[in-house]
Amino acid sequence: MDVQIDAALKRTRGYWFVDGFIEMAAGGLFIILAGILFIRGHASQPTFTYWFLSVTGEIVIAKVIGILAAILILWRLKDHFTYPRTGFVRGKRIAATQVLVLIGNIILFLLLPILALLAASLLIASAGNVLASMPVWFPIGAGSIWSVLCVLAGEWMGLRRFRLLAVMILLTGIAIGIWQFAIGLPTFPVNMLDSVNRTLTSLSFLILISGAILMISGLVTFLRYRKENPTPYMEAS
């Protein structure tokens, strides 16, 4: 009985991803953030602190605006495309505080690599070996964390394709780390700004490719969903 209840709960949670819209929206947001990070991350600024704060501020603003726009677009798409085809059991409307908590959690998830980068640059700046190898281990670490989160989310919603997403994101992080190692690590004495620039480049490529993976997964899911549900459901008169 408990197994059946758990399976029903997973199907209910996974229904939000049945049409692929959320994955495509998340992928699009990732690609936009990767572009901002790559372009602004290499802009020259008077000081490192000013440069870092300006980049971080722009990314946070882009995340907030992008997430709010994505939520509005998703609600409209689901109301006009998904729910007329496969239905929706509407309960209590989501309160504004719940939406804010959701946005906060998403921002925290996307901001963690940047915060980790800042902590590393401030705490281990004197550790030459660690700082010099940061362009290598950082994308591998970020890819590993995101892949674990994908697996956990997939298990929570009963979506097997999230396991494949996790593997692809992990392999992307490893590949980027190998690429940075192959082109050579920063020479000693380590230039902190150069190491951080290369790490931001690695992170931007990781976010870009992860976004592309999410968009492709969402598109494949959408095409399969549309094929299985070509027309809205019509009650027999």
N, C-alpha and C positions, 0 to 999 in steps of 0.2 A: 504493500500500500504506500509506504513511504517513497519507494522508488518511483511509483507512478506519479505521486504528487510532485516529486523533484523534477521528473521529466516534463510535467505540465508547466511548472514554473519556468524551466529553461526555455520551453517553446514560447512562452509568453514574453520573456525577456528578449529572445532572439527575433521575435516578430518585428522589432524596431529596425532590424537589419535585413528584413526579407526582400526588400526592393533594391538594395544597394545604394540608396540615396545618401545615407549617412557616411558610408565609406568614400563615396565620390566627393562629398562636401569636405570631409576631413583631409582627403588627398589634395584637393584644391587649396585648402588653407595651408597645408604643409608646403606646397610648391611656392605659394606667395611668400611665406615666411623664409623659405630657403633663398629666394631671390633678394629679399630685403637684407638678410644676414650676409649674403655674399657681397652685395654692392656696398652696403654701408659699413660692413666689417673691414673693408679695405680703404675706406676714406681716411685721409690724413686729418688729424686733429691736433690742437696745441699740446695736450697732455694725454697720457694714457687714461687717467680717471675720467676726463671729460669725454674722450672717445668712447670708452666702455659704457658710461651712463647714457650717452646719446643713442648708441646702438640698442642698448637694452630697453630704453624708453620707447623708441620707435617700434620695436618688436612687440612690446606689451600692448601698445595702442593698437597695432595691427591685429593682434590676437583678439582683443576685446571687440573691436568693430567687426572682424571677420566672423567670430563666433556668434555674435548677435545677428548678423546678416544671415548666417547659415541656419540658425534656429528658425528665423522667420520664413526663409525659403523652404526649409524642410517641412514645416507645418503646412505650408500652402501646397507643396507637392503631394504630401501624404493625404491631405484632405480632398484633393481633386484627382489623384491618380490611384493611390494604394487602397485607401479605405473603401472607395466604391467597388473595388474588385474583390478584396478578401476580407473586408469588414474591420471594425474596430469597436471594442467594448469600452465605451467612455465612462470613466469614473469621475472622481473629483478633478476639477481643473488644477493644473500645476500652479502653485502659489509663486508669487514673485521671488520670495526668499529661496524657494527651491531652485528656481532658475539661476539666481545669483550664486548659490552654492555649487551648482553644476558648472557654471562658467568659471568659478574660482578653481574647482578641481581640474578642469581642462587646462586652464592657464598654468597651474602649478605643474601639471604633467609636462607641458611643453617648455616650461621655464626651467625645469630642473637641470637640464644639461648646461644652460647658461650660468645658473647659480653655482653649479659644480665647477665650471670653468673659472669663475671669479674666485671661488674658495681656493682652488688649486693654485691660481696665479698669485694669490696673496699669502698662502700658507707655506707653499713649497718653492717660492721663488729662489731660495738659497740652495735648494737641492738640484744641482745642475743636471744630473742624469734624468731625474723624473721630469723636470721641466723640458728638457730637450726631446724626450720621447713622448711628450703629451700629444702631438699630432697623431701618434700611432695608437696609444692606449685609450685615448678619449673616445674616438668613434667606436672602437670595439666595446668599450664599457657602456656607452650610450645605446648601441645596438643591442647589447645583451639585456639591458634593463627593459628596453621597449619590447623585445621579443618575449621576455618573461611576462610582462603586462598583457601582451596579446594572448599568450597561452591562458593566463588566468581569466581574461575576459571571455575567451572562447569556451572555457570550461563552465563559467558562470552562466553563459547564454546557450550552451549546447551547440556551438557553431564550430564544426570541424575545420572549416576553411581558415579560421584564425590561427590554427597550428601551422598551416602552410605560410601564412603571412609572417608568423614569428620566425620561421626558418629563413625566409627570404630576407627579412630585415637583419637578422643576425649575420647571415652571410654577407650582406651589404656592408655592415660595420667592419667585419673582418677583412673584406676585400679593400676597403678604403684604408684601413690600418696598414695592410701589406703594401699598398701603393705608396703611402707616405714614407714607409720604411725604405722602400726601393729607391725613392728619389733622394734619400739621404736625410739624416737628422741635422738639426741646427748645430753649428760648430761651437766649440768653447772659446772664449766665455759666451754662454748662451745669451742671445738677445731676447729678452722677455717678450717684447712686442712682436718680433718675428715668429717666435714659437706660438704665441696666441693667435696671430694672423693665420698661420698654417692650420692651427686647430679649428679655428672658425671656418676655414675653407673645408676641412674634413667634415665638420658638423653640417655645413650647408649642403654638401653633396649627400650626406646621409639622410637629411630631411627631404631633399629633393627626390632622391630615388625611392625613399619610403612613401612619399606622397604619390609618386607615379604608381607604385605597387598597390596602394590603397585605391587609387582611381581605376586601375585596370580590374582589380577585384570587384569593385562596386559596379563597373560597367558590365562585367560578365554576369554578375548576380542580377542586375537589372534586365539584361537581355533574356536570361532564363526565366525570370519572373514574368516578363511581358509575354513570352511565348506560352507559358503555362496559364496566364490570365490575360488573354488578348482584349477582352471587353469587360466593362463594368457589369456587376451582377444585377440582374433584373428580376424582380419578384413576379411570379406567375399571377396573372389577373384572373 
